[in-house]
Amino acid sequence: MLTIELMAWAYARAEASRIRFAVFVDEQGVPAELEVDEHDAGSLHALAIEDGEAVGTARLLRDGHIGRMAVLKARRGRGVGSRLLQALVQAARMRGDERVMLSAQVHALPFYRAHGFREEGSVYQEAGIPHQAMARPL
């Protein structure tokens, strides 16, 4: 069974960092020093827990940005990312945000479009990976 738990960085740090480093640093070659930043401490973090193991993570910044969406490779394609995204969109709505934004890797645009996000502006490079700004009204 898959559950999504929302928590502060102090509680999410160990598992969220493990997942983010596996996906972004090890798989995608993002420099390790870029992975943890000053936004983690003030963000709401989501952990996807399946069979007692954290298999995905994402965060919601105070300004409505969703980011650091990562699902372990062996667990992709099973709806984990959708559940993480839905949980953070709902959390943003509950706290009164009017919209949510994110920086999507270009290969993931169809996933975010399916969740109501639309492109804004042009494609740009972040950590050597093509990204697209996207937003969704709440």
C-alpha atoms as an extended CHARMM CRD file, in Angstrom:
* protein
*
       138  EXT
         1         1  MET       CA              0.0000000000        0.0000000000        0.0000000000  PROA      1               0.0000000000
         2         2  LEU       CA              1.2230000000        3.4760000000       -0.8870000000  PROA      2               0.0000000000
         3         3  THR       CA              0.7970000000        6.3750000000        1.5190000000  PROA      3               0.0000000000
         4         4  ILE       CA              1.9360000000        9.9890000000        1.2830000000  PROA      4               0.0000000000
         5         5  GLU       CA              3.2110000000       11.6520000000        4.4400000000  PROA      5               0.0000000000
         6         6  LEU       CA              3.6850000000       15.4350000000        4.6920000000  PROA      6               0.0000000000
         7         7  MET       CA              6.3080000000       16.7340000000        7.0930000000  PROA      7               0.0000000000
         8         8  ALA       CA              8.9630000000       19.2900000000        7.9210000000  PROA      8               0.0000000000
         9         9  TRP       CA             12.5280000000       18.9040000000        6.6400000000  PROA      9               0.0000000000
        10        10  ALA       CA             13.7740000000       17.8280000000       10.0800000000  PROA      10              0.0000000000
        11        11  TYR       CA             11.6790000000       14.6440000000        9.7150000000  PROA      11              0.0000000000
        12        12  ALA       CA             12.0240000000       14.1370000000        5.9590000000  PROA      12              0.0000000000
        13        13  ARG       CA             15.7210000000       14.9010000000        5.5710000000  PROA      13              0.0000000000
        14        14  ALA       CA             17.2720000000       11.4290000000        5.7970000000  PROA      14              0.0000000000
        15        15  GLU       CA             14.8820000000        9.6750000000        3.4200000000  PROA      15              0.0000000000
        16        16  ALA       CA             14.2730000000       12.6230000000        1.0830000000  PROA      16              0.0000000000
        17        17  SER       CA             18.0090000000       13.1900000000        0.7050000000  PROA      17              0.0000000000
        18        18  ARG       CA             18.6330000000        9.4980000000        0.0020000000  PROA      18              0.0000000000
        19        19  ILE       CA             15.9990000000        9.4730000000       -2.7590000000  PROA      19              0.0000000000
        20        20  ARG       CA             17.0150000000       12.8190000000       -4.2550000000  PROA      20              0.0000000000
        21        21  PHE       CA             20.6910000000       11.8690000000       -4.3760000000  PROA      21              0.0000000000
        22        22  ALA       CA             19.8630000000        8.5060000000       -5.9960000000  PROA      22              0.0000000000
        23        23  VAL       CA             17.7480000000       10.1610000000       -8.6940000000  PROA      23              0.0000000000
        24        24  PHE       CA             19.3320000000       13.5570000000       -9.3070000000  PROA      24              0.0000000000
        25        25  VAL       CA             22.9970000000       13.0300000000       -8.4450000000  PROA      25              0.0000000000
        26        26  ASP       CA             23.5960000000        9.3490000000       -9.2360000000  PROA      26              0.0000000000
        27        27  GLU       CA             21.1930000000        8.9220000000      -12.1990000000  PROA      27              0.0000000000
        28        28  GLN       CA             21.1160000000       12.3790000000      -13.7510000000  PROA      28              0.0000000000
        29        29  GLY       CA             24.5590000000       13.7110000000      -12.8820000000  PROA      29              0.0000000000
        30        30  VAL       CA             23.3980000000       16.8260000000      -11.0040000000  PROA      30              0.0000000000
        31        31  PRO       CA             26.2810000000       18.1560000000       -8.8820000000  PROA      31              0.0000000000
        32        32  ALA       CA             25.8060000000       17.0240000000       -5.2640000000  PROA      32              0.0000000000
        33        33  GLU       CA             26.3430000000       20.5480000000       -3.9430000000  PROA      33              0.0000000000
        34        34  LEU       CA             23.2420000000       21.7390000000       -5.8270000000  PROA      34              0.0000000000
        35        35  GLU       CA             20.9180000000       19.1080000000       -4.4300000000  PROA      35              0.0000000000
        36        36  VAL       CA             20.3040000000       20.3620000000       -0.8810000000  PROA      36              0.0000000000
        37        37  ASP       CA             19.6320000000       24.0900000000       -0.6690000000  PROA      37              0.0000000000
        38        38  GLU       CA             18.4060000000       26.8980000000        1.5570000000  PROA      38              0.0000000000
        39        39  HSD       CA             14.7720000000       26.1850000000        0.6310000000  PROA      39              0.0000000000
        40        40  ASP       CA             14.6090000000       22.7590000000        2.2550000000  PROA      40              0.0000000000
        41        41  ALA       CA             14.3110000000       23.9820000000        5.8410000000  PROA      41              0.0000000000
        42        42  GLY       CA             11.2570000000       26.1550000000        5.1700000000  PROA      42              0.0000000000
        43        43  SER       CA              9.4380000000       23.8020000000        2.8030000000  PROA      43              0.0000000000
        44        44  LEU       CA              6.7410000000       21.2160000000        3.3250000000  PROA      44              0.0000000000
        45        45  HSD       CA              8.0890000000       17.8170000000        2.2820000000  PROA      45              0.0000000000
        46        46  ALA       CA              6.1770000000       14.7990000000        1.0040000000  PROA      46              0.0000000000
        47        47  LEU       CA              7.4250000000       11.2370000000        1.2950000000  PROA      47              0.0000000000
        48        48  ALA       CA              5.8090000000        8.3580000000       -0.5740000000  PROA      48              0.0000000000
        49        49  ILE       CA              5.9450000000        5.2660000000        1.6080000000  PROA      49              0.0000000000
        50        50  GLU       CA              5.3220000000        1.8540000000        0.0580000000  PROA      50              0.0000000000
        51        51  ASP       CA              5.5830000000       -1.3420000000        2.0670000000  PROA      51              0.0000000000
        52        52  GLY       CA              7.4070000000        0.5270000000        4.8290000000  PROA      52              0.0000000000
        53        53  GLU       CA             10.0220000000        2.0660000000        2.4950000000  PROA      53              0.0000000000
        54        54  ALA       CA             10.3200000000        5.6650000000        1.3150000000  PROA      54              0.0000000000
        55        55  VAL       CA             10.2480000000        5.4510000000       -2.5000000000  PROA      55              0.0000000000
        56        56  GLY       CA              9.5410000000        9.0350000000       -3.5760000000  PROA      56              0.0000000000
        57        57  THR       CA              9.7290000000       12.6120000000       -2.4040000000  PROA      57              0.0000000000
        58        58  ALA       CA              8.8400000000       16.1830000000       -3.3490000000  PROA      58              0.0000000000
        59        59  ARG       CA              8.6160000000       19.5590000000       -1.6300000000  PROA      59              0.0000000000
        60        60  LEU       CA              6.3590000000       22.6120000000       -1.5650000000  PROA      60              0.0000000000
        61        61  LEU       CA              8.0660000000       25.9470000000       -1.0010000000  PROA      61              0.0000000000
        62        62  ARG       CA              6.4110000000       28.8130000000        0.8260000000  PROA      62              0.0000000000
        63        63  ASP       CA              5.9080000000       30.6800000000       -2.4660000000  PROA      63              0.0000000000
        64        64  GLY       CA              3.9280000000       27.8500000000       -4.0690000000  PROA      64              0.0000000000
        65        65  HSD       CA              6.7420000000       26.1880000000       -6.0210000000  PROA      65              0.0000000000
        66        66  ILE       CA              6.7090000000       22.4040000000       -6.0980000000  PROA      66              0.0000000000
        67        67  GLY       CA             10.0890000000       20.8400000000       -6.6430000000  PROA      67              0.0000000000
        68        68  ARG       CA             12.6040000000       18.0990000000       -6.0480000000  PROA      68              0.0000000000
        69        69  MET       CA             10.0750000000       15.5240000000       -7.2920000000  PROA      69              0.0000000000
        70        70  ALA       CA             11.9120000000       12.2150000000       -7.3150000000  PROA      70              0.0000000000
        71        71  VAL       CA             10.7970000000        8.5910000000       -7.4000000000  PROA      71              0.0000000000
        72        72  LEU       CA             13.2200000000        5.6890000000       -7.1420000000  PROA      72              0.0000000000
        73        73  LYS       CA             13.7630000000        4.0710000000      -10.5420000000  PROA      73              0.0000000000
        74        74  ALA       CA             12.3470000000        0.6780000000       -9.5170000000  PROA      74              0.0000000000
        75        75  ARG       CA              9.0650000000        2.3170000000       -8.3980000000  PROA      75              0.0000000000
        76        76  ARG       CA              8.3680000000        4.5490000000      -11.4120000000  PROA      76              0.0000000000
        77        77  GLY       CA              5.3070000000        4.0520000000      -13.5680000000  PROA      77              0.0000000000
        78        78  ARG       CA              3.1160000000        3.0100000000      -10.6210000000  PROA      78              0.0000000000
        79        79  GLY       CA              1.4760000000        6.3360000000       -9.7750000000  PROA      79              0.0000000000
        80        80  VAL       CA              3.8840000000        7.3770000000       -7.0230000000  PROA      80              0.0000000000
        81        81  GLY       CA              4.7200000000       10.7060000000       -8.6850000000  PROA      81              0.0000000000
        82        82  SER       CA              1.0390000000       11.4450000000       -9.2740000000  PROA      82              0.0000000000
        83        83  ARG       CA              0.2070000000       10.8290000000       -5.6330000000  PROA      83              0.0000000000
        84        84  LEU       CA              3.1020000000       13.0510000000       -4.4660000000  PROA      84              0.0000000000
        85        85  LEU       CA              2.0510000000       15.8550000000       -6.7950000000  PROA      85              0.0000000000
        86        86  GLN       CA             -1.6210000000       15.5960000000       -5.8120000000  PROA      86              0.0000000000
        87        87  ALA       CA             -0.7470000000       15.7370000000       -2.1120000000  PROA      87              0.0000000000
        88        88  LEU       CA              1.3220000000       18.9000000000       -2.5050000000  PROA      88              0.0000000000
        89        89  VAL       CA             -1.2470000000       20.5890000000       -4.7540000000  PROA      89              0.0000000000
        90        90  GLN       CA             -3.8770000000       19.8590000000       -2.1100000000  PROA      90              0.0000000000
        91        91  ALA       CA             -1.6010000000       21.1870000000        0.6680000000  PROA      91              0.0000000000
        92        92  ALA       CA             -1.0750000000       24.4110000000       -1.3070000000  PROA      92              0.0000000000
        93        93  ARG       CA             -4.8270000000       24.7540000000       -1.8300000000  PROA      93              0.0000000000
        94        94  MET       CA             -5.5280000000       24.1630000000        1.8700000000  PROA      94              0.0000000000
        95        95  ARG       CA             -3.1070000000       26.8820000000        2.9400000000  PROA      95              0.0000000000
        96        96  GLY       CA             -4.7340000000       29.3540000000        0.5440000000  PROA      96              0.0000000000
        97        97  ASP       CA             -2.2770000000       29.4740000000       -2.3620000000  PROA      97              0.0000000000
        98        98  GLU       CA             -3.8700000000       30.7340000000       -5.5850000000  PROA      98              0.0000000000
        99        99  ARG       CA             -1.5590000000       28.7730000000       -7.8810000000  PROA      99              0.0000000000
       100       100  VAL       CA              1.3360000000       26.3490000000       -7.8390000000  PROA      100             0.0000000000
       101       101  MET       CA              4.4120000000       26.4770000000      -10.0280000000  PROA      101             0.0000000000
       102       102  LEU       CA              7.2330000000       24.1130000000      -10.8730000000  PROA      102             0.0000000000
       103       103  SER       CA             10.3190000000       23.7000000000      -13.0050000000  PROA      103             0.0000000000
       104       104  ALA       CA              9.7810000000       20.5250000000      -15.0400000000  PROA      104             0.0000000000
       105       105  GLN       CA             12.4240000000       18.5300000000      -16.7950000000  PROA      105             0.0000000000
       106       106  VAL       CA             11.3620000000       18.6300000000      -20.4410000000  PROA      106             0.0000000000
       107       107  HSD       CA             10.9440000000       14.8520000000      -20.6860000000  PROA      107             0.0000000000
       108       108  ALA       CA              8.3100000000       15.0680000000      -17.8860000000  PROA      108             0.0000000000
       109       109  LEU       CA              6.1080000000       17.7280000000      -19.5400000000  PROA      109             0.0000000000
       110       110  PRO       CA              3.3340000000       15.2470000000      -20.4810000000  PROA      110             0.0000000000
       111       111  PHE       CA              3.1530000000       14.0580000000      -16.8550000000  PROA      111             0.0000000000
       112       112  TYR       CA              2.6750000000       17.5880000000      -15.5200000000  PROA      112             0.0000000000
       113       113  ARG       CA              0.2540000000       18.5500000000      -18.3080000000  PROA      113             0.0000000000
       114       114  ALA       CA             -1.8960000000       15.5810000000      -17.2920000000  PROA      114             0.0000000000
       115       115  HSD       CA             -2.0990000000       17.1450000000      -13.8160000000  PROA      115             0.0000000000
       116       116  GLY       CA             -3.3080000000       20.5100000000      -15.0870000000  PROA      116             0.0000000000
       117       117  PHE       CA              0.0140000000       22.3530000000      -15.3670000000  PROA      117             0.0000000000
       118       118  ARG       CA              0.7240000000       24.5620000000      -18.3910000000  PROA      118             0.0000000000
       119       119  GLU       CA              4.0030000000       25.8400000000      -19.7820000000  PROA      119             0.0000000000
       120       120  GLU       CA              5.1620000000       29.3920000000      -19.1260000000  PROA      120             0.0000000000
       121       121  GLY       CA              8.0520000000       30.9640000000      -21.0350000000  PROA      121             0.0000000000
       122       122  SER       CA             10.8670000000       29.2040000000      -22.8450000000  PROA      122             0.0000000000
       123       123  VAL       CA             12.9020000000       26.0890000000      -22.1590000000  PROA      123             0.0000000000
       124       124  TYR       CA             16.0530000000       26.7750000000      -20.1330000000  PROA      124             0.0000000000
       125       125  GLN       CA             18.9720000000       24.8400000000      -18.6760000000  PROA      125             0.0000000000
       126       126  GLU       CA             19.1690000000       23.9770000000      -14.9760000000  PROA      126             0.0000000000
       127       127  ALA       CA             22.0550000000       21.8160000000      -13.7460000000  PROA      127             0.0000000000
       128       128  GLY       CA             22.7350000000       20.9340000000      -17.3990000000  PROA      128             0.0000000000
       129       129  ILE       CA             19.2080000000       19.5580000000      -17.9510000000  PROA      129             0.0000000000
       130       130  PRO       CA             16.5210000000       21.2320000000      -20.1330000000  PROA      130             0.0000000000
       131       131  HSD       CA             13.6480000000       22.5440000000      -17.9920000000  PROA      131             0.0000000000
       132       132  GLN       CA             10.3410000000       24.3220000000      -18.5660000000  PROA      132             0.0000000000
       133       133  ALA       CA              8.5100000000       26.5620000000      -16.0980000000  PROA      133             0.0000000000
       134       134  MET       CA              4.9210000000       25.4210000000      -15.5510000000  PROA      134             0.0000000000
       135       135  ALA       CA              2.0060000000       26.6080000000      -13.4120000000  PROA      135             0.0000000000
       136       136  ARG       CA             -1.4980000000       25.6150000000      -12.4350000000  PROA      136             0.0000000000
       137       137  PRO       CA             -4.2190000000       27.7390000000      -10.8620000000  PROA      137             0.0000000000
       138       138  LEU       CA             -5.8680000000       26.4290000000       -7.7190000000  PROA      138             0.0000000000
